[in-house]
Amino acid sequence: MKHRKSVIKLNRTSSHRKAMFRNMVTSLFKHSSIKTTEAKAKGLRKIADKMITLAKRGDLHARRQALSFIREKEVVHTLFNEVSEKYDSRQGGYTRITKLGPRKGDVAPMVQIELISD
């Protein structure tokens, strides 16, 4: 049973997992679309939606919270100025996961996660 288990561990330590998701969310907002495995994309979706919700709030505290996770000022600047305006009328579901098929080397299910453009 998967009761009360909210973190996808991905067979990594907590510091490695946090660093990996930091890099992935930065790349997602920088390029608006990345290719990764299905399990990583499902974990990334939760974090990316939280960052967009912070950007929609738009105050100084939300910006500092985003900067503590993302660590690239240019990406946070575009997130708060452009992405928040794009999703201003949307209540949630800012990302889309599209299945691409298995990876050639280890047959891991690959997906493309992208920001939804209205």
VENHUTA-V865073 format. One record per backbone hydrogen bond with DSSP energy under -1.0 kcal/mol. NH is the residue of the N-H (numbers start at 1). CO is the residue of the C=O. Records with the same first field share a line. If there is no record, write none. Layout:
# VENHUTA-V865073
NH: CO ; CO
This chain:
# VENHUTA-V865073
12: 9
17: 13
18: 14
19: 15
20: 16
21: 17
22: 18
23: 19
24: 20
25: 21
26: 22
27: 23
28: 24
29: 25
30: 26
31: 27
32: 28
34: 113
36: 111
38: 109
41: 37
42: 38
43: 39
44: 40
45: 41
47: 43
48: 44
49: 45
50: 46
51: 47
52: 48
53: 49
54: 50
55: 51
56: 52
57: 53
58: 54
63: 59
64: 60
65: 61
66: 62
67: 63
68: 64
70: 66
76: 72
77: 73
78: 74
79: 75
80: 76
81: 77
82: 78
83: 78
84: 79
86: 82
87: 83
96: 114
98: 112
100: 110
101: 110
103: 108
107: 103
110: 101
111: 36
112: 98
113: 34
114: 96
115: 32
116: 94
